[in-house]
Amino acid sequence: MAGFVMNADKPFWEKPLSTLDRGEWEALCDGCGRCCTHKLEDEETGELYPTNVACRLLDRRSGRCTDYAHRKARVADCVKIDRRKLASLDWLPETCAYRLRAAGKPLPEWHYLISGSRETVHEAGQSTRGWTVNEDDAGDLEWHVVEREL
């Protein structure tokens, strides 16, 4: 794939996360946008419930942040996905490339690094496209819990 440095034996996305440079790390994101949807937590059990409410900065069509460089300043609870803290980020989707690679699993065939297209995440039904609402339009999150995996 053009623009990505590949080792003779493995493409960067198959290497251990600890060896990736910043560009490679950022390139792992599949653009699903699911990490940018609000989740509710049961205070007694700690169980997380997904909602169809997306962060106001999420472009729900592309699955990408509209102001990635300044997201932390604009959204107080935006969490940077840190390779040292992946194990504690239980709200990441099961299909998240960071989560998969941390567990030593391969990327799914619909991931753009495998398919060559940014559209396959949407075609596979793995993105926020078509089922989310913007948080500015949503109202109470309790009314937006959905039957979807995190």
N, C-alpha and C positions, 0 to 999 in steps of 0.2 A: 504494500500500500504506500503510495507516494507520501513523502513528508515524515514518515516514521522511521527511525533508525532500527535496523534489525540486526541482531547478532547472527552469525553464520548458523548457529544451531537452533535458536528460538526467536520468535517475534517477541517484542517487549512485553506484551500482555500475557505471556506464558511464564515470565520470569517472576521471582519472588518480589512482593511489593516493596520490600526494603531496598531493592536495587534500582527502583525506578526514579528517574529524575522528575522534576516538577511537570514538565510538558507531557511525559508519558503518564504520570499519575492523573493529570487532568483529562487526558485522552481516554482513560478508562471509562469515564462517565458515558452511559449509553443514551442519555437524553430522555429517559422515561418520564422524569418529573415527579415520580411517586414519592421520593423523599421530601418533596416540597408540599405534600398534602398534610393537613392537620390530622393528628391522632388524638383520641381521648384515652385517658388512663383511669382504670378503676382504682380508686384510692386504697381499697381494702386488699385487692388481689394483685395489683400491679399490671393486670392484663391490659394490652393496648387494643384499641378499636379504631380501624381506619375510617375516615370520612371522605366525602367527595369534595371537600373544600380545599382549594389550592391557595398557596401564598399569593399575595397581591403582585409580587414581582415575577411570578411564573407565567411565561408565555405558554398557555395550555395547549396550543396547537403544535409548537415545536418541542415542548418539554424542556426548554432551557430558560435560565434566569435572564430577565430583561436588563438587570443591572448587577451582574455577577461581581464586578470589581468593588462595588460599594454596598453589597447586600447586607453585611454585618452592621453597617451604620444605619441602614434604612429599616432593617427588620431585626429587632433586638434579640429575638430567640433563634435566629438563624444559626445553625450549628455547622461549623466547618468539619468536613469528614477528614479525620486525622488517622493516618495508618497505624499509629500507636494505640488508638482508642477504638478501633473497629469492633472488638469483641463486646464493648459496652453499648454499641449503637444498635439496640434490638429493634428499633423502628425502621431500619433500612429494609427495603423490599428483599425478599428471599432471592430474587433474581438480580440484585445489585451486583455489578461487576466487582466492586471493592469487596463485598462480602464473599462472593464466589471465589475470587482469587486468594483472599485471606485463608479460605478453607482448602486451598489447593485444587479447586474445581475449575473446569474450563468455562469459557464464556459461551453463552447460548448461541445457536446459529443465527438468531435474529439480531445479535449485537452488530453494530455497524463495522466494527473492526474485523468481523468474520464475514459478514454479508457484503460489505463495500457500500452500503446505502444507509443513510440516516432515517429512511422511511420504514425499514423493516421492524423497528421497535414498535411503531404505530400499527403496522399491518398485522403484527403478531398479537395485538391487543394488550401490550405490556406498558403502555404509556397513559398519560393523563388525558390524551386527546379524546374528546367526545363524551366524557362522563363526569367531568369536574366543573365546579363553579368557583368564581373568584371570591375570596374571603370578604371583599367589600360588599358583595351582593348576598351573602349567605345567611346572615342572622345567627341564631343559636346553633352551635356545632352539634348539639344533641339530636337535632332534627336531620342531620346529614350523615349519620353512621351508615356505612355500606357493608354489604356482604362480599368483601374482597379480601384477599390475602394482603398482608402488609407488603 
